[in-house]
Amino acid sequence: MKQLFLLAGLAFASPAFAYFGFHSSEAKLTFDAFAETKIDHKPTDEEAHKIVANHFDFLFGDLALNETPGGPKNDGVGTVTKMEPIKGGYRIYYSFEGTVVLQTGPRTHLTIELPNNTHEMYLKSKASGKCGDPDYPDEKDFSYFWSPNQPGCKKIIKEDDDYQVIDATLERLPNTEHTRPDYERLPDENGDIHISLLMGLNDSSDDRDPIESEGRKNDDLNAINFRKIRKQLIKDGFESTGAWSHEQIKDVVKKDVRPLPYVEDFTQEYNGNRVGKITITMFFGPTDIDEDSWAFDYFYKRAIEKSALIIFDGHTGMGTNLTLPILEKKLDASFKVPADRYQILYADSCSSYGYYNLDFFKRKSRKDLNVITAGLETPFDGGVRTDTAIIEAIHRWAQQGTMIGFKSLMKRLENDNMAGVNGDEDNPTTMD
């Protein structure tokens, strides 16, 4: 009997014509594969589900280092076709179908490589220091970094014995054309635009004050970026209203947090023809869910509920740092996502296409939301250029009426990370 399983337990319909990337496009990916497990009995449906879903996760690492790089959308569906005993365990055969984003290239076929037994592959990789990333030694992180194309990996593993080479079928989906942000819908009922720029520490042990830390040994990489963005905003005519006081921060953060994050607002007034005022709230602090990130969680909640543009510039957290149900459970509070207001979420973080795409479209109509993501690893040192580019696009519209389309904007946001916009099929069009 065939059994249906879902990538990471999720399945959604992925509308066609709902993505644009400057050097990438979405595609439907289908293939047949198997996953092996050491077990002394035939796997139950639940056990098979977990084994197959874990196997799917290895698409992250394999596609990232593929000859045609990309990443999975996390909407994959697997159908178990057969289970058979092997020495010491079972082999589970399945068929896969899901959406991926890929660099421009092959249109009908893609070679992918997946481990036979993911746990055994992890043990072999850990013992040799190959096939993964030694800086992330935990098994829960292994699928994100695993690839036979990692340096030295194919010296310790063998095709067929340890991993399978799969000829997958591709169906490229056409990119949307000539769409643009819905600038006219960004202002709130008062004619103002609020932007949240939430910046996470690269290393949570570094200094929490991005201004005072300049020149110190523990000056975080993203603190340097914070100061550069701050300088650019002032150059563009924004005025700082000063760092938030402890009392102001505690009005947002409903938990005793020490040390507090650094928060600063910047404002600029316009002639009122399109916008009255733009306010940018810049946040700096830990953002990883397994760190002391309570302050970020509350400021992210505030951003979701208040801001027209939300920029997240930090670690992805393997899909945990921005996922609404996870954070709602942590805070024991619901995120009141404005149902009918147009918003843009820019997840400027590693592989955010696969982690932070579908979650938000469950909460809002696609005509009211654009999600800008990265299909690949995103280096911190590109954040200054990309974060300021999207703010500048809104600033120029408010100031001059200039409407930069997604084609030009994605070119500016490209950071060798396959930046793309999701959900723009209902957006206004432009000649750009």
N, C-alpha and C positions, 0 to 999 in steps of 0.2 A: 504493500500500500504506500502510495506517495504521500510524503508529509511536507507541509509548507513551513518554512522558517524564515525569519526576517533578520536582516543585518542589525545587530545591536538591539533587537527586539522592536524595531520600528519599520513601518511601511507607510508611504505616502504616494499619492499620485503626483508625478512631476510634470507640470505642463510643458509642452514644447514651446519653442520660441520665447523662452523666459530667461535668457541669459545673454550677456555680452562680455567678451573679453578681448583685449586688443591683440593678443597672440594665442588665444585659446578658444575652445568651444566645448559644449557638452556633447556627450555621446551615450548611446545605450550600449552597454557591455554585457555580453552573454558568453558563458563558457561552462564546460563540465569539468569537475574536479573531484578530489576525494580528501578526506581528513582521517588520519589514523589516531588511535588512542589505545593506551595500555589499560585494559579493563578485564575483569574475570567473568563478565556476563554480557549478554547482548544489551547495548545501551537502551534505556527507556526513551520515550519521545522527548522528555525534558532534558535528559542527558545529551541526546543527539542534537537537540536545539542548541545547547551551550557549546558543544564541540564545533558545530558548523558555524555558529555566529562568531566564535573566536577565530576560526579559520578565515572568515571574511575580513576580519580586522587587519590581516597581514597584507591586504591590498594597499593600505596606507604606505607602508615602507617600500613595497615592491614598485608601486607606481611612481613614487617620489624619485627613485633612482632608475626608472625605466629609460630606455633609449628615447621614447616619447613620453616625457614626464607628465604627471597629473596626479589626481586624487579622487577618491570615491565620494559620492554625495551622501552616503549613509542611508540610502533608500532601498538597498539591495534586498532581493527576495531569493531564497534558496528552496529548492524542492529536492528532498531526499528521495533518491531513486532505488537505492539498494544498500543493504548492510551485510557484510560478510566477515566471518572470523579469519583472523590472521594469527601468526605466532605471537602469543602474549597479549592479544587484544582484538580489536575490530577495526575494519576499514569502512567508512561511511561515504558512499558516493552521492553526489548531489549536482544539480544544475543551478546556475546562478544567472540572475538578470538584475541589472541596476544601472544607475546613471553615474557617469564619471565626468570630470573636466580634464581635458587633455590639451597639451600644446598642439598648435597647428601641425598637421602631419598626416599619418595614415588615416584612411577613411573607412576601411572594411575589415582589417585584421590587426590585432595587437598581440605580441608575445608577452605573456606574464609568467611569473615564477612564484610558486607558493610552497611552503614546507609541507612534508608529508605528515609529520607529527610535530606540532608546534612546541610542545613541552620538551621533547627530546632535542629539538633544534635549539631551544633556549639553553639547555644544559651544555650542549656542545659549543655554542657560541660563548657562554660564560666562561667555560674552561679555557678557551683559546683566545678570548678577547677579540674575536672576529665576528663578522656578520651582523653586528649591531653597533650601538654607541656605548663605549665603556663609561662615559659620563652619566649614563642612565642604565644602571645595571639591573634594575628591578624587572621581573617578568611582566608586570602590568604595563610597562613601557616598551617592551620588546617589539611588538608588532609595528609600532610606529617607525622604528629604525631598521628593522630587519630587511636585508636584501642580499641575494648572492652577489650583487654588484658592489657591496661594501669591500673596501680594500682587503685583499687576502682571503676573502670568504671562500672562494671556489677552490682554494688549496686544502681546505679541511672538510668540505662537503662534496657529495657526488650526486650528479643528476640521476634520477630514478630511485637511488637508495635513500637519499635524504630530502630531495625536493623534486617537484614536477614542473616541467615546462609545458605551458598551455597555449594553444593557438586560439585566442579569444576572438569572437566576432564583434565588430564595431558597426554602429550606425550613427554617423555624425548628425547632430541636430543643428540646424542653421541658427546662427546668432541673430538676435534682434537687430534691427537697423534704424539708425537715425533717431534714437530715443534720447531723452534728456531728463534730468531731475525736474520734478514738478515744482519749480521755484515759487510759483504764485501761491501754493498751498503751504509753504513753510511757516509764514507768520501766524501767530496765535490770534485770538479774538481781539487783542489790543494792538495788533499790527506789529508785534515784536517777534524776534526769533531768539530762541535760547539754544545754545550749543553746549554739550558736555564733552570734554576731552579728558578721558580717564586713562592715566598713565601708570603702569605698574612697574615696580622695581625689577630689574634684571636679576638682582641678588638680594633677597629679603634681609640679609644681614647688613646691607649698606645703610648709609645715613638716610633718614626719612625726610629731611629738609633739603630740597634740591637747590635752594638758594645759598644756604649757609655751608653746604657741603663742597662748594667749588674749591678745588685745589687740595682737598683732603684725600687721604689714602682710600677711604671708603666712599668716594664719590661715585655713585651708581652711573652706569652707562646711560640709563634713561633719564637720570637727573641732568646730564649734559644735554640731552635732547630737549628736556623741559626748558632749560634756560635759552636754548637756541630758538625754540618756538615762541617763547615769551618775548624775546628780542624782536622776532619777525612781526608779531602781532602789534607791538608798539610802533614799529616802523610803518605798518599799514594803517596807523591812525587809531588803534585801540588804546584805551586808557585803563591802567590798572586801578582798581578800587581798593587794593591792598589785600594782604593775606587774611583769610578768615580767622576770626577769634576762636578760642576754645569753645565759647558759648554757642557761636554760630554752628560749629561742627557738631556739637552735642545735640543741637536741635534736629539734625538729620540722622545722626548715628544713635540709635536707641539701645546702646550697650556701652558699658565702661571699657574704653579702649585706651591702651598705653603702649607706645607713644601714639599721638594723634597724627593723622595724615597732614600733608600740606595742601591747602586749597586756596586758590586765588581767582578772582573774577576780573574780566576785561570787558569793557563796553565801548560801543561807538554808536553815535546817533546819526540818523540819515534825514533826508528831506521829507519823509513821510509819503512820498508817491508810491513806493513799494513796501518800504519798511520804516518803522519808527526808530527802532533800536535793536542792535544785536548784542547779546550778553554771552560771553564764553566763560564757563566754569572749568578751570583746569584743576584736576585732582592728581596727587602723586602719593603713592603708598603701595603696600603689598596687595596683590590681586589673586594669588593662587589660593584655591579653596582649602588646601591643607596647610596654609600659613595663617597668621593672624590678620585675616582679610575682612573682618567684620565691617570696618569703615568703608572699604570699597563696595561691599555688598549693598550697603544702605545708599551710597551715592549712586550706584548703578540703578537701584530701584528708583531713586529720585530722577535720574536721567530718562529712564524708560517712561516714566509718568509725566515728565515735564518738557523734555527737549525735542526739538525738531530734527537735530542732527546729533547722534551719539557716536563718538569715536572711542573705540577701545584699542589702546596701544600697550599690549602686555603679553604675557605668556598665555597660550591657549589652554593649558591645563588638561590636555587630552580630552577636551570636550566637557569639562566640568565648570570652568570659571564663569561662564555666561549663561549656562543652561537654566532656564527659568524654574522648572519644577524642582531642581536641586537646591537653588537658592531660596525658593519659597519655603521649602521644608526646613532649611537651615535657619531662616529668619522667623519661621512660623508666621508668615505674613504673605498675602497675595500681592503680586505686582499688578497694579491697575493700569493695564495697557490701554491707551486711548484708542477706542475702536475705530472712530471715523476720521481721525486726524492723520495727515500724511507725515511720515517720518522716514529718515534714512539712518540705518545702522551700518557703520563702517567698522568691521572686525579686522583691524590691522594686526593680525597675529598669525602664527604658523598654522597652515592647513585649516583655516577657519571655514573654508567651503564645506568640508566634510562634517564639521562639528556644529556650526552655528547658522545653519541655513534653514532647514525645515522647521526647527523649533519655533521660530518667530512667526512664520506664516500660518501656524496653527492658531495664533492669537489675533491676527489682523488680516483683513482682506488684502489681496495682493495689489490692488489699486492704491492702497493706502500705505504701502511699505516697499522700500528697496533695501536689500541687504548686500553690501559690498564685502566680498570675502577674498581670501588668498587660497589658491590650490596647493601651494608649496610652502616650504619653510620661509619665514619672513625675518630678515636680519634687522636688529634694532637700529643699526646705523642709517637705515633709509627712512625712518619714521618722521624725521623733521621735514623732509621734502614732501612726503605723501600726505601727512596730516595737515600741513599748511596749504597744500594744493586744494583739498576739498573745502577747507574754510575759505580760501581765497575765491573759489568759484561762487560761493554764496555771497561773500562780501562784494564782489564785482557786480553781481546781479542787483544787490540792494543799492549800490552806489550809482551804477551806470545803466542797469537793465540788460547787461550782457548775459546771455544764456549759453553756457558751455554745455555741449552735449556729452553723453556718456562715452562716445568714441574718443574725444579729446581728453576727457577726465580720466578714463582708464589708462590712457597712455601716460598721463602724469602720475598716476598711482602705481604704475608697474614698477616693481622692485625685485625683478627676477623671481617673483613669487606667484605668477599667474593670477593677477588681480582681475576680478570680474564682478559684474553687477547681476544680481538675481531678482527676478520679479518685475522686470521693466516692461512687460508686454502691454500693460495698460497705460504707460507713461505717454506724455505728449511727445511729439516728434519735432525734429529740427533738421536743417540742412547739413549740420555738422556730421 
